[in-house]
Amino acid sequence: MKTNNYKIENNVTLKGGTNGNYPFSDMTVGDSFLIKCTPKAISATRSSVFYQSRGFKIATRSVKGGLRVWLVK
């Protein structure tokens, strides 16, 4: 039987939340921002953006220097 050495804790505050890393709440339709990343990181970055954009309609495009994100609705 395998045992683990994990300490179980309670009353630890969960930090962060939806839209915490990106400025969707401060944007108006047509605004965009650039996330600087390598071409290899585009897919993972796009996934992160879509996950955190719940409640907002966005579009993304790979551009020179990273990933550009637009608020479209």
Secondary structure, 3 states (H helix, E strand, C coil): CCCCCCCCCCCCCCCCCCCCCCCHHHCCCCCEEEEECCHHHHHHHHHHHHHHCCCCCEEEEEECCEEEEEECC
